Amino acid sequence: MSKRSKYDLDSIPQDPPYLQPGALVEIQPPEFGYESPWHTATIVQRATPISSNRFVVRFTHLFQDEKTGNRPLRMISLGDIRPHPPPQRPRKFENGDHADVYHKHSWWEGVIVQELKNGNYLFRFNSDNQWPKFVEFGVNQLRLHRTWINGQWIPPLEASEIAVEEVQREEEPTKKTMEMEEYNERALVEVANDEDGSNRAWYPAIIVTAVGNKRYLIQYTTMRTDDNSNIGFFGKVRDTLHIRPRPPDIAVPDQFVMLEQVDAFYKGGWWKGVIIKVLSDDSKYHVYLATHEEMEFKHSELRLHQDWIDGKWTKPSPGVHL
């Protein structure tokens, strides 16, 4: 008599289509906490032993090596995996709608605050890890929030909501928008410091030359030392994750108003902040920086804040509390 298999055939899980190899899914890595966004990934295979209910996946953007572009395989529990919902037609949102927004190559949960005159929506992020908390987004970047429970979406996805292939190409972020930006020599750019999140500042610079693999030798033009003296020529190799184009010039108001989102020029770089006090002479302001510092700035040292998202500049809505 042949030896019995370690697992009876009846005990082998019959995985649904969204868990089959090659299926596109969304994953909320447990190490990032419950407020983290959902990241897209591809199922590689069910892990062994098969009773563990874990799957080998490869993320489409998360954990990607900045230098090589390689994406390692990760082991993820079934409870942290859900299907990637089908593309949905653009919809009309109401104030207070619970929604998800595609931002920084992942889906973030939040609330629609208001519809703006240009047809976009003001969105409030639920996560405290996102700054600023309020950002303007187009309808193609939004979807109604749903929860995956017991094998179904709550609220259910109606057939009338599901987009055809032509709409999907408009809604889903394309490969072109996800590719790293390329820059010509002498291009005017801004380069991030080595900090992430709220401590990140952007310094004006010039592209000197490409050095391969999406990396450039750049020359800072305004970076200053701790004693506020100019460094002069200072070259450094940076990758495209730390480089963005100079933001377009937009009209600066004669006077900034309370709670307006701005960038403040400090030690040669632009730092995110919000106006918290307009001084009596109307030419100076107290600004609460994203570094949790409060500083005074002249009108000439401020500009309206803009976000570089998926290859385009997004203007914030004025007078919104962060």
N, C-alpha and C positions, 0 to 999 in steps of 0.2 A: 504494500500500500504506500502510495506516495505521501510524503510528509505534508501536513497541513500548512497552508500559507500563514504567515504571521497575522494577516487580517483576512477575515471572511469577506467575500465580495459584497455581502449585504451591509457590512459595516463601513465600507469606503464611502465617504461623503460624495454626493452627487452635486457638484458645485453649479450654481446658476450661471447663466451666460456672462454676467458681469465679472465673474471671478475666473473665467477661463483665460488661459495664456493669450496675451496680446490685447486683452480688454483694457479700455481706458477707464480709470477710476479716480476718485478723489480721496485724499488721505489727510487726516489731522494728526501729525506726529505727537504722541503722548508727552514727549519731553518738552514740548513747547507750551503745554497748558491748554485748558479748555477754551481760552479766548483766542487761540491762534487760528489763522486762516486755513482753509482747505486747499491742499496742493494737488495738482494733477500728477498721475503716475500711470504706469503700465504694469499689468500683472505678468510676471515671468513664469511662475509655477507655484503650486501648493508646496509648502515646506514639509519636510519629514521630521518626526513621524507625522503621518497624516491626521492623527487624532489631536494634534496641537492647535489646529485652527489658526495657523499662521501662514502667511504668503510671502514669497519673494517678489519684490517689486523694484522697478526702476523709475525714479521721479523724472519728470520732464525738465524741471529747472532746479528744484531744491537739491542741495548737496553737490551741485555741479562744481568741479574744480575750475577755478578762474583761469589757470594757466593752460591746462590741457583740454578742458571742455568735457572731460570724462565724467560720467554719472555712475557711481557705485551702486551695487545691488544692496537692498535693505530688507530686513525681515520685519514684517508688520502684522500685528494681530488683527483678526477679522473684525473685532469691534471698532477698530480705527479706520475701516475701509467702507466706502459707500460707492454706488455707481456714479459715473459722470452723467448728469442729467442730459437728455437730448437738447439740442439747440432750440431756443424759444423765440417766438416772434417778439419784436419790440412792443412794449405795452405801455399803457398809461398808468402812472403811479399816483397815489394819493398821499397827502401829508400823513405821516405816521405809519406808512406801510413798512413792514419788516422785509428787508431786502438784502441781497448779496451784491457786492461790487467786485469786478475783476481789476485788481490793483497789485502791481509788483509781481505779476505772474502767478497770482493765487486769488482765491475767492474769500473776501472778508465780509463778516456779518455786521449789519447796522440798520439804520432807520432813515427813511426819506423825511427830510425836514421840510422842504418846500420845493415847488416847481418854480424855476426861474423864467424870466421873460424870454430868454434865448432858447427855451425848450429843454435845457439841461435841468438837473436836479441837484439840490444841496443834500449831501449825504453825511450822516453822523456815524462814525465807527464805534462799535461797541467795545473794541479792545483798547485797553490802556497802553498797549505797545505801539499803537499807531499815532503819529503826530504829524500834522495837525489833526484834531478830532473831526473837523468839518471840512469837506472837500467837495468841489463841484464835479459832477460826472455826466457824460452823455448817456442817453437811454440805452445805447448798444453795449454799454459796460455794466448794465444792471440786470438783475433777474429777481423775481419774487423769491423770498427765502422759503426753503422747504427743509423738513427734517426727514431722514431716512429711518423708519421704524418698522421692524418686523417685515422687512421685504417690500415696503411700499413708501411712496412719498406722501408726506403730510404737510400741507394740503395736497390732494391728488393732482397729478398733471393731466389736464384736459387735452383731448386731441386737437382742439382748436388753438391751443397755445404752442404746439410743436411746429417748428419752422421747417420749410422745405430746404433742399440743399443750397439753393441760391441765397436764401436768407442767412443760412449758417455761415456762408463765406463772409457776409457783412458783419455778423455778430461776433463770431469767435475770433480771438486774436490770431492774426496770420503769422506765418513764419517770418515774413518780411519785417513786421513790426517788432518781433521778438529778437531779431538779429542785433548784434552789437553795432553801434554807430561806427562809421569809418570817417577819418579826418584827413584832409590834405595838409601839406606843409604850409606853415604860416597861418593856419586857421586859428581864429580867436575862440578860446574855450574857457570853461571853468573846471577846476580840478578839486576834488574832494580831499580833505585831510584824511588821516588814517582812522579816524573815529567813525563809528556807525551811530545811527539813531539820532538822538537829540544833540549829541556833541559834534555832529558833522557840520563843517563849514565849507564854503566853495570859494576858491581863490582864482582870480583872473590869470590866464596863462596863454601861451602861444605854442602851437604844435611845431617842434623843431624838425622831427623826422620820425617815420615809422621804424620800429626795430623788430617787427615780426610778431606773429601770433597775437594780433589785436593789442599790441603794446606800442607806446609812443614815448619818445624823449620830448619832454615839455620844458618850457622856460616860464617860471613864475614872473609876473610883472609887478605885483604889489605886495607880496608876502613880506612881513616885517618881523623883527626879532622882539623879544620880551621888553626891551627898552624902547620899542616903537621906532627903531631905525630900519631903513630899507635894506634888504639883503642884497639888492642888485641882481645880477645874473645868477640864477640858481636853477640848474637843470636836474630833472629827475625822471626816471622811467615809470610810467603809470599805465595800467590797463584800462580798457574802455569802460569797465564797471565804475571807475573813479573819474571819468571824463564826461562832460556834457557840453553842448554848444552854449555860447553866451545867450542868455535869455533875450527875447526881442524887447526893444524899447517900447514901453507903453507910457501913456501920459501920467505923470505924477501929479496928484492933486495939490492945489495950493495949500491945503492943510489936511493932514491925516486926522482921522477920527478915532474915537474910542473903539477898542477891540478890532481894529483893522490889522490884517495880517501883513507883515512887512519883512524885509531882509535888512539887517543893520550892518553897516560896514565898520569892522573892528579888526585892528591889527592886520590889515590887508586882505581880509576875507569877508564874505557875506554870511551872516548868521540868521537863522529863522527867529522870528519873534512876533509879539503882538503889542499894539499900543494900549497901555493901561492908564496913561495920564497925559493930557494935553496941558502944557505949562502956559502961564498967563500971557507970555509974549508971542505965542502961537508959532514960534520957530524952533522950539525944543520939545522933546517928548520923553516920557519914561516908557521904556520898552522892557517887557518881560520876555527874556530869551528862552529858547527851548532848552538851554542848559540850566534852567531854573535860577538864573541870575536876573536882577533888575538893574538896568543901566540907563543913563541919560544920553540922548543922541540929538544932534541938530537935524533939521529938515533935510539938509543936503546929504546927510549920511544914511538916509533911508530910501528904499525903493519898495514898490508893491511886490509881494511875494508871488512867485509862480512855481508850479511843479512840473518837472520833466517826467512824463509818464508815457510809456510805450511809444517813444519816439515823437512826442508832441508836447507842447507847452499848454498847461491848463492854468487858467486864472482863478484865484480864489474869489469867493464872494465877500465883498467888503462888509465890515461891521459884524462879523460872525465870531462868537466866543469859541475859543479853542478848547 
